[in-house]
């Protein structure tokens, strides 16, 4: 596929109705190509996380047209039915909080994504350990989340998001809990994966130390794209 992996055309999202209605996104148009790493910035409440959740098929748009990896998802109404499978196979999520499963080790948390997609447990564990090594946290591969530092847990969560080699990688403040060196390692890994696998990476961030590692920064204000 040579066309954009993410295409939003006039996408809006509101919550509530009448006097309680809140316009979270208004007439957002955005495309992200294979191999591109895009940052979303803007003040609190500008719609960054809402936009990320729409792209990730967690939130349904209220209006507009949305295509993901060549598949029309929304065109004034939802069109794709099995969004759970689409998220599992094509999208990797990195959230502000690690959301690791507390009774699974670091390796098991990462391998779980692969086994859900049909990989054997052995293959899943091998891939998980390789990713943990790349993110400099393999020494904690047998540790449970409660015994990981905030930065270690976040790196395990990043490994989990990358485990299934997704075409679309969505991250919400992925380096907030990391020091400058490890933040750079994470962003360099995301950039390399985007290039090698022709994946699209979209990241919400306030972390100015990683701005230079994006191909493009998109600024939002009051639910609208302000500048690109």
Buried (B, 14 or more C-beta within 10 A) or exposed (E): EEEBBBBBBEBBBBEEEEEEEEBBBBBBEBBBBBBBBBBBBBEEBBBBBBBBBBBBBBBBBBBBBBBBBEEEBBEEEEEBEEBEEBBBBBBBBBBBEBEBEEEBBBBBBBBBBBBEBEBEEEEBBBBBBBBBEBBBBBEBBEBBBEEBEEBBBBBBBBBBBBBBBBBBBBBBBBBBBBEEEBBBBBBEBBBEBBEEBBBBBBBBBBBEBBEEBBBEBBBBBBBBBEEE
